[in-house]
């Protein structure tokens, strides 16, 4: 049942043009544009080496948080979740299927973005195990926050809030603009955001070849516990 529901969720996501724009087209265009045109000072080295890890983090956020929040919010509004909750599929299995769908979509995103980044001259370093660990923990953190938003706000409010958060974190989460460009006090706050921890952790590993980024993983772990815990407690199915 979980496999069938996960397959259905994935097909629905891939058929949704607006979600594809958010999860595939926008990250790819940002990677190509900012790598090819010297718009933002990304420091020493090639721009793509700085941008690729941040865009990978953005792809995780767009799918696990923004896309999932909007889709789940409207499913809740139209009574889809209520009907599925009354089906033989347990509610925990439904959430597991949604998570599997998110992971499948992220794999497709990462493969596409990696191919594009290599074509632009990307030279990644570091241990791929740490990269996978960061991506999985980042997915868990953003999934919890997305489900919390979808399960507590009205669908229209979720749509507006999720897109607004996406834009704000795109600018202030270290994805394209280095956090060092922000004032010291603001920078200290931004570093605690999940998108900042994910993009910085990926950048430390892939650009600088660093070891296990414990500080960034710790921040993501805290957001995961808070997000999933709050979602489990406050999520409303109707």
N, C-alpha and C positions, 0 to 999 in steps of 0.2 A: 504493500500500500504506500509506503514511504517513497519507494522508487517510482511508482506510477505518478504520485502527486508531485514529486520533484521534477519529473519529466514534463508534466503539464505546466508547472510554474515556469520552467525554463523556456518552453515554447511560447508561453504568453508574453514573457519578457522580451524575447527576441522578435516577436511580431509587433511589439509596441514601438512605433517610430519615435515618439517623444523620449522614451526611455533609452533607445539606442543612441539618440542624439546626445543625451546626457552622459551615458556610460562609455560610449565608443568614439563618437565623432568629435566632441569637444576636447577630451584629453589628447587625442591624436593631433588635432589642429593646433592646440596650444604647444605641444611638443615640437611640431614642425616649425611653427611661426617663430617661437622664441629661440629656437636653435639656429634658425636661418637668418634671422634679423636681430641685430644688436640693439635690443630695446632696453633690457635690464642688465645692469652690471652684475654678473654672477661670479666675479673674482677671477683668479688665475685659472688657466686651463680652458678647455673647450666648454662652451655653454651646455652642450648636450650632456656632458658628464655631471653637471650640477642639476640639470632639469629632469633627466630621466628618472632618478629616484623619487623626486617630488611628484612627477606625473603618475608614477606607479601608485604612490600614496593617494593621489587624487582619484585614481580609478577605483581603488578600494572604497573610498568614502562615497563616491558617486553611486556605486552599486549597493554596498552594505547599508549605507545610511539613507541617502537621498532617494534613490530608486525604491528601496524596500519600504521606506516610510510612506511615500506617496501611494504606492500600489496597495499596501496593507491598509492604509487609511481609507481608501475608496472601497476596498473589499468589505471593510467593517461597516461603512456607511450603507452600502447596497445590500447588506445582510448576508453576504457570501460567507463570512467567517462564522456567523450564527448557524447557517445551514451545514457547513462543514463540521462545526462542533457537534452537531447532532447526528453526524454520519458515523459509520463504524471506524473511521479514522480518528484516533485519539488526538486531543489537542496538542500534546507534546510531539506527536508524530507529524502533525501539520507544521509546527515550527521547525522541526528537523528537516522536513522537505523543503521549506523555504530557505533554510540555511544551505542545504545542498545546492539549490538553484543558484543562490548567491555565489557559492564557491565555483560552480561550473562557469558562470558568467565571468567571474574574475579571472579564471584561467584563460579564457578566450581573450579578455582584455590584455592581460599581461603578455601573452604570446604576440598579439598584434603590436603592442607598444614596444616590446623588445625588438621585434623585427624592424620597426620603423627607426628606433633608436640606433640599432646597428647600422642601418643604411645611412644615418646621419653622422656616423663616425664614433659612436659610443664605445668606450673602453672600460667595462666594469671590472671590479676587483672584489676580493673578499670571499668569505665562506658562504656558499649558497644556502647552507643550513640555517644560518642566522637570518638570511633574507626571508626564507619560508616561515621561520618562527615569527618574525616581525609582521609579515603579511597575515598570518593566521590570527595572531593576537589583535592586530588592527581590525580585522574583519569582525572578530567577536565584540570588540569595543564599539564599533560603529553600528553593528547589528542591534546591540542592546539599546543604544540611543535611538536608533530608527524605530524600533518596535515600541519603545516608551512613548515617542511622539505620536506614532500612529494609533496607539491604544488609549491615549488620553485626550487628544485634541480632535476637533471636528475635521472632516476630510479637507475642506477648503482651507482651514487654518494650517493643517499639516502641509498642504501643497505650497502655500506661501512661505511658511516657516522653513521648510526643508530646502527650498530653493534659495531663500535668503541666507541661511546658514552656509550652504554650498558656496555662494558667492563671497561671503565674508571670510570663510576659511581658505578659499582659493587665494585671496589677496593677503590675508594676515597669518597664514599657517605655514609659511616657509616653503610653499610649493614652487613658486616662481620668483618671488622676491625674498632674498636672504633675510633671516631674522635680524642679522647685524645692522640692517638698514633702519630698524626701528629704534626709538629712544630706549634707554636702558630699563626704565621702569615698565614700559609696555612690553619690551622684549622678555622680561622675566615672567610676565603673565602669559604671553603667547607660547612660551616654551612648555607650559603645562597642558596645552591643548592636545587632544589625541592626534590630530593631523600633523601638528608640529613634531610630536614624538615619533610618529611613523615616518615622516619625510626625513627628519634628521637622522634617525636610526638607519634607514635605508641608505642615506647619503654617506654616513660614516663608513658603512660596510662596502658599498658599491663604488664610491668615489675614492675613499681614502684607505680602503683595505683594512679597516679597524676590526678588532675582535668583537666579542659579544657585547652589544650596547645595553648594559644592565640598566642604566638610568632611564633610557627610552622605553625599554621593556617594562620597567616598573610603573611608569606613568600609564602605559597602555593597559597593564594589569589592573590598576586602580580603576580606570574608566570602564574596563570590562565588568568588574565586580559591581560597580555602581550602576552601570547601564542595564545589565541583565537582571540584577537584583530588583531595581526599580520597575523594570518592565514586567517581571514576573508578579510583582505585588500589585501594580496599579493598572495593568492592561485590562481594558474592558472589551468584551467580545461583541457587544451590541452598541 
